[in-house]
Amino acid sequence: MALIIEIIIGIIIAWVVYVLIHHMVVQRATRIVRHSAQTETDVAVQAAIQRLVNQEVLTEEEAQLSPSVTVADVWGRGVMAFEYTMTVGMDTEKRLPQLEQALNLALDRFSADHEIRGCVPGSAFIVSDIWVYEDQLHLDVAYLMNESTVEYLQDLKKLNDPVIR
């Protein structure tokens, strides 16, 4: 009887060790991929913002981006979406739809110029949300490099669509 209990305890310990090691390996791989995606997205967003400055859609002062932060941790592993903030002028809130369209076009051009492909047809980068809060323009950009990110955008769209009851 004691031998059976020792075997069961040994199996449980082996299983726990396996789960912990597997979790650490998967987490590390996810961090590496996310860091790479964040770096690529940072370059794309900076280029898009510079394009808007060149087109005089934004001023040089408005084009100062904060470092990006991951916004999608709560949505699950593998979602590649990053938030940027910029100090903007008083009329920016009125221009949000035009800014979003201009940024998406600039990101699309960047994707095409650098032959960056997403997992769906079209631009590899898309503005998933844009808003002004406390004189800061907040900009969420998704890198459509995997199915998790596409599903994240679909979930956001469902949340933003009005529900008819």
TAKA-V740749 format. One record per residue. N is the residue number from 1. RES is the residue in one small letter. D_FIRST is the distance of its C-alpha to the first C-alpha in whole Angstrom. Layout:
n = {N;N}
res = {RES;RES}
d_first = {D_FIRST;D_FIRST}
This chain:
n = {1;2;3;4;5;6;7;8;9;10;11;12;13;14;15;16;17;18;19;20;21;22;23;24;25;26;27;28;29;30;31;32;33;34;35;36;37;38;39;40;41;42;43;44;45;46;47;48;49;50;51;52;53;54;55;56;57;58;59;60;61;62;63;64;65;66;67;68;69;70;71;72;73;74;75;76;77;78;79;80;81;82;83;84;85;86;87;88;89;90;91;92;93;94;95;96;97;98;99;100;101;102;103;104;105;106;107;108;109;110;111;112;113;114;115;116;117;118;119;120;121;122;123;124;125;126;127;128;129;130;131;132;133;134;135;136;137;138;139;140;141;142;143;144;145;146;147;148;149;150;151;152;153;154;155;156;157;158;159;160;161;162;163;164;165}
res = {m;a;l;i;i;e;i;i;i;g;i;i;i;a;w;v;v;y;v;l;i;h;h;m;v;v;q;r;a;t;r;i;v;r;h;s;a;q;t;e;t;d;v;a;v;q;a;a;i;q;r;l;v;n;q;e;v;l;t;e;e;e;a;q;l;s;p;s;v;t;v;a;d;v;w;g;r;g;v;m;a;f;e;y;t;m;t;v;g;m;d;t;e;k;r;l;p;q;l;e;q;a;l;n;l;a;l;d;r;f;s;a;d;h;e;i;r;g;c;v;p;g;s;a;f;i;v;s;d;i;w;v;y;e;d;q;l;h;l;d;v;a;y;l;m;n;e;s;t;v;e;y;l;q;d;l;k;k;l;n;d;p;v;i;r}
d_first = {0;4;5;5;6;9;10;11;13;14;16;17;19;20;21;23;25;26;27;29;31;32;33;35;36;38;39;41;42;44;45;47;48;49;51;53;54;55;57;59;59;61;63;64;65;67;69;69;70;73;74;75;77;79;80;80;78;76;78;77;76;74;72;70;66;63;60;58;55;52;53;50;46;46;46;44;43;46;49;52;54;56;58;61;64;68;70;73;76;77;78;74;73;76;75;71;72;74;72;69;71;73;69;68;71;71;67;68;70;68;65;68;70;67;65;62;60;58;56;58;62;64;64;60;61;62;63;60;61;64;66;68;66;68;70;68;67;64;63;60;60;57;57;56;54;51;50;48;51;53;51;51;55;55;53;56;58;57;56;60;61;63;61;63;62}
